[in-house]
Amino acid sequence: MANSAQAKKRARQAEKHRQHNMSLRSKLRTSIKKVVNIITAGNKVEAQAAFKIAEPVIDVMVGKGLIHKNKAARHKSRLNARILAMQSS
């Protein structure tokens, strides 16, 4: 356990940051799942609208350092590809 005042403060800060990051990560996952669920339901117009909402959320998480920029690009690319594939099928 932390002995010095500095170590105790860092432990408090770490816990606060952990909880904040968990809530942000939850928001990110929820926005992605909403798009995926609408794609699964087969509604292209709603899927595009949900993707427009999810895309800035993903970008914000990159800016906050929660996820890597390549992971964000991968998520956006795959979601967009699934939406575009709905048109052809």
VEXLOVO-41525 format. One record per residue: residue number from 1; x, y, z of N, C-alpha, C, CB in turn. Coordinates in steps of 0.1 Angstrom, whole numbers, padded with zeros to 4 digits. Glycine has a CB too. Example, Ala and Ser with C-alpha at 12.3 -4.5 7.8 and 13.67 -1.06 7.14 Angstrom:
2
- i, n_px, n_py, n_pz, ca_px, ca_py, ca_pz, c_px, c_py, c_pz, cb_px, cb_py, cb_pz
- 1, 0132, -0057, 0078, 0123, -0045, 0078, 0132, -0033, 0078, 0113, -0045, 0090
- 2, 0128, -0022, 0071, 0137, -0011, 0071, 0129, 0000, 0079, 0141, -0006, 0057
end
This chain:
89
- i, n_px, n_py, n_pz, ca_px, ca_py, ca_pz, c_px, c_py, c_pz, cb_px, cb_py, cb_pz
- 1, 0008, -0012, 0000, 0000, 0000, 0000, 0009, 0012, 0000, -0010, 0000, 0012
- 2, 0003, 0023, -0005, 0010, 0036, -0006, 0014, 0041, 0008, 0003, 0046, -0013
- 3, 0026, 0045, 0010, 0031, 0050, 0023, 0032, 0066, 0023, 0044, 0044, 0027
- 4, 0038, 0071, 0013, 0040, 0086, 0013, 0027, 0093, 0008, 0052, 0090, 0004
- 5, 0026, 0106, 0011, 0015, 0114, 0007, 0014, 0115, -0008, 0016, 0128, 0013
- 6, 0026, 0115, -0014, 0026, 0116, -0029, 0020, 0103, -0035, 0040, 0118, -0034
- 7, 0024, 0092, -0030, 0019, 0079, -0035, 0004, 0077, -0033, 0027, 0067, -0028
- 8, 0000, 0082, -0021, -0015, 0081, -0018, -0023, 0090, -0028, -0018, 0086, -0004
- 9, -0018, 0102, -0031, -0024, 0111, -0041, -0024, 0104, -0054, -0017, 0124, -0041
- 10, -0013, 0099, -0059, -0013, 0092, -0072, -0022, 0081, -0073, 0002, 0087, -0075
- 11, -0024, 0073, -0062, -0034, 0062, -0061, -0048, 0067, -0063, -0032, 0054, -0048
- 12, -0051, 0079, -0056, -0064, 0085, -0058, -0067, 0089, -0072, -0066, 0097, -0048
- 13, -0057, 0096, -0078, -0058, 0101, -0091, -0059, 0089, -0101, -0045, 0109, -0095
- 14, -0052, 0079, -0099, -0052, 0067, -0108, -0066, 0061, -0108, -0042, 0057, -0105
- 15, -0072, 0060, -0097, -0086, 0055, -0096, -0096, 0064, -0103, -0090, 0053, -0081
- 16, -0095, 0077, -0101, -0104, 0086, -0107, -0102, 0086, -0122, -0101, 0101, -0102
- 17, -0090, 0085, -0127, -0088, 0084, -0142, -0093, 0071, -0147, -0073, 0085, -0145
- 18, -0091, 0060, -0140, -0096, 0047, -0144, -0111, 0047, -0146, -0092, 0036, -0134
- 19, -0118, 0053, -0136, -0133, 0053, -0137, -0138, 0062, -0149, -0139, 0058, -0124
- 20, -0131, 0073, -0151, -0134, 0082, -0162, -0132, 0075, -0175, -0126, 0095, -0161
- 21, -0121, 0068, -0176, -0118, 0061, -0189, -0128, 0050, -0191, -0104, 0055, -0188
- 22, -0132, 0043, -0181, -0142, 0032, -0182, -0155, 0038, -0188, -0144, 0025, -0169
- 23, -0159, 0050, -0183, -0172, 0055, -0188, -0170, 0059, -0203, -0176, 0067, -0179
- 24, -0159, 0065, -0206, -0157, 0069, -0220, -0156, 0056, -0229, -0144, 0077, -0221
- 25, -0150, 0046, -0224, -0149, 0034, -0232, -0162, 0028, -0234, -0139, 0024, -0226
- 26, -0171, 0028, -0224, -0184, 0023, -0225, -0192, 0031, -0235, -0191, 0024, -0211
- 27, -0191, 0044, -0235, -0198, 0052, -0245, -0193, 0049, -0259, -0195, 0067, -0242
- 28, -0181, 0046, -0261, -0175, 0042, -0274, -0181, 0029, -0278, -0160, 0041, -0273
- 29, -0181, 0019, -0270, -0186, 0006, -0273, -0201, 0006, -0276, -0183, -0004, -0262
- 30, -0208, 0014, -0268, -0223, 0016, -0270, -0226, 0022, -0284, -0229, 0024, -0259
- 31, -0219, 0032, -0288, -0221, 0038, -0301, -0218, 0029, -0312, -0213, 0051, -0302
- 32, -0208, 0021, -0311, -0204, 0011, -0321, -0215, 0000, -0322, -0190, 0005, -0319
- 33, -0219, -0005, -0310, -0229, -0015, -0310, -0243, -0011, -0316, -0231, -0020, -0296
- 34, -0246, 0002, -0314, -0258, 0007, -0320, -0258, 0006, -0335, -0261, 0021, -0316
- 35, -0247, 0009, -0341, -0245, 0009, -0355, -0246, -0006, -0360, -0232, 0015, -0360
- 36, -0239, -0015, -0353, -0239, -0029, -0357, -0253, -0035, -0356, -0229, -0037, -0348
- 37, -0260, -0032, -0345, -0274, -0037, -0343, -0283, -0032, -0354, -0279, -0033, -0330
- 38, -0282, -0020, -0358, -0290, -0015, -0369, -0287, -0021, -0382, -0289, 0001, -0370
- 39, -0274, -0023, -0385, -0269, -0030, -0397, -0275, -0044, -0397, -0254, -0031, -0398
- 40, -0275, -0051, -0386, -0280, -0064, -0385, -0295, -0065, -0388, -0277, -0070, -0371
- 41, -0302, -0054, -0383, -0317, -0053, -0385, -0320, -0050, -0400, -0323, -0042, -0377
- 42, -0310, -0045, -0408, -0312, -0043, -0422, -0317, -0030, -0426, -0321, -0053, -0427
- 43, -0317, -0020, -0418, -0322, -0006, -0421, -0310, 0002, -0425, -0330, 0000, -0410
- 44, -0308, 0005, -0438, -0296, 0012, -0442, -0296, 0027, -0439, -0295, 0011, -0458
- 45, -0308, 0033, -0440, -0309, 0047, -0437, -0306, 0050, -0422, -0323, 0053, -0440
- 46, -0312, 0042, -0413, -0309, 0043, -0399, -0294, 0040, -0396, -0318, 0034, -0391
- 47, -0289, 0030, -0403, -0275, 0027, -0401, -0265, 0038, -0404, -0271, 0014, -0409
- 48, -0268, 0045, -0415, -0260, 0056, -0419, -0261, 0068, -0409, -0265, 0061, -0433
- 49, -0273, 0070, -0404, -0275, 0080, -0394, -0268, 0077, -0381, -0290, 0082, -0391
- 50, -0268, 0064, -0377, -0261, 0060, -0365, -0246, 0061, -0367, -0266, 0046, -0361
- 51, -0242, 0058, -0379, -0227, 0059, -0381, -0223, 0073, -0381, -0224, 0053, -0395
- 52, -0231, 0082, -0386, -0227, 0097, -0385, -0226, 0101, -0371, -0238, 0105, -0392
- 53, -0234, 0095, -0362, -0233, 0099, -0347, -0221, 0092, -0341, -0246, 0095, -0340
- 54, -0218, 0079, -0345, -0207, 0072, -0339, -0193, 0076, -0343, -0209, 0057, -0342
- 55, -0192, 0081, -0356, -0179, 0085, -0361, -0172, 0096, -0353, -0181, 0090, -0375
- 56, -0179, 0107, -0349, -0172, 0117, -0341, -0169, 0112, -0327, -0180, 0129, -0340
- 57, -0177, 0103, -0322, -0174, 0097, -0308, -0161, 0089, -0309, -0186, 0088, -0304
- 58, -0159, 0081, -0320, -0147, 0074, -0321, -0135, 0083, -0322, -0148, 0065, -0334
- 59, -0137, 0094, -0330, -0126, 0103, -0332, -0122, 0110, -0319, -0129, 0114, -0342
- 60, -0132, 0114, -0311, -0129, 0120, -0298, -0121, 0111, -0289, -0143, 0124, -0291
- 61, -0124, 0098, -0289, -0117, 0089, -0281, -0102, 0088, -0285, -0123, 0075, -0281
- 62, -0100, 0089, -0298, -0086, 0090, -0302, -0079, 0102, -0297, -0085, 0090, -0318
- 63, -0086, 0113, -0297, -0080, 0126, -0292, -0077, 0125, -0277, -0089, 0137, -0295
- 64, -0085, 0118, -0270, -0083, 0116, -0255, -0073, 0106, -0252, -0096, 0113, -0249
- 65, -0068, 0099, -0262, -0058, 0088, -0260, -0063, 0075, -0255, -0048, 0094, -0251
- 66, -0076, 0073, -0256, -0083, 0061, -0251, -0080, 0049, -0261, -0098, 0063, -0249
- 67, -0080, 0052, -0274, -0077, 0042, -0283, -0067, 0047, -0293, -0090, 0036, -0291
- 68, -0060, 0039, -0300, -0051, 0043, -0310, -0058, 0047, -0323, -0041, 0031, -0314
- 69, -0052, 0056, -0331, -0058, 0061, -0343, -0060, 0051, -0353, -0049, 0072, -0348
- 70, -0052, 0041, -0354, -0054, 0030, -0364, -0065, 0021, -0360, -0041, 0021, -0365
- 71, -0068, 0019, -0347, -0079, 0011, -0342, -0092, 0019, -0346, -0079, 0009, -0327
- 72, -0092, 0032, -0344, -0104, 0040, -0348, -0106, 0039, -0363, -0101, 0055, -0343
- 73, -0096, 0040, -0370, -0097, 0040, -0385, -0103, 0026, -0389, -0084, 0042, -0392
- 74, -0098, 0016, -0383, -0103, 0002, -0386, -0118, 0001, -0383, -0095, -0008, -0378
- 75, -0122, 0006, -0371, -0136, 0005, -0367, -0145, 0013, -0377, -0138, 0011, -0353
- 76, -0141, 0025, -0381, -0148, 0033, -0390, -0149, 0027, -0404, -0143, 0047, -0391
- 77, -0138, 0021, -0408, -0137, 0015, -0421, -0146, 0003, -0422, -0123, 0011, -0425
- 78, -0146, -0005, -0412, -0154, -0018, -0412, -0169, -0015, -0411, -0149, -0027, -0401
- 79, -0172, -0005, -0403, -0186, -0002, -0401, -0191, 0004, -0415, -0188, 0008, -0390
- 80, -0184, 0013, -0421, -0188, 0019, -0433, -0189, 0008, -0444, -0178, 0030, -0438
- 81, -0179, -0001, -0445, -0180, -0012, -0455, -0192, -0020, -0453, -0167, -0021, -0454
- 82, -0196, -0023, -0441, -0208, -0031, -0438, -0221, -0023, -0443, -0209, -0035, -0423
- 83, -0221, -0010, -0441, -0232, -0002, -0445, -0233, -0002, -0460, -0231, 0012, -0439
- 84, -0221, 0000, -0467, -0221, 0000, -0482, -0225, -0013, -0487, -0207, 0004, -0487
- 85, -0222, -0024, -0481, -0225, -0038, -0485, -0240, -0040, -0485, -0217, -0048, -0477
- 86, -0247, -0033, -0476, -0261, -0035, -0475, -0268, -0031, -0488, -0267, -0027, -0464
- 87, -0263, -0021, -0495, -0269, -0016, -0507, -0268, -0027, -0518, -0261, -0004, -0512
- 88, -0257, -0034, -0520, -0255, -0043, -0531, -0263, -0057, -0528, -0240, -0046, -0532
- 89, -0266, -0060, -0516, -0272, -0073, -0513, -0287, -0071, -0513, -0268, -0079, -0501
end
